[in-house]
């Protein structure tokens, strides 16, 4: 999560969700919709592994499962920001 957090914040320590907000602004989506795109990408990868036992990326299945947990945590932070 720490590594991904640095990626999603573009190094901006005060806003770990910067990338989601910026992509949302550029594409006319909500930050939650952007997060869903990332989550779906991870789900597609897991689905591929379930169907044929392979991942198309160089990542492991454990890494993809970690991504799902991270996206759930990120969604929670986005929800807290709304309050």
Order of alpha helices (4+ residues) and beta strands (2+ residues): alpha-alpha-alpha-alpha
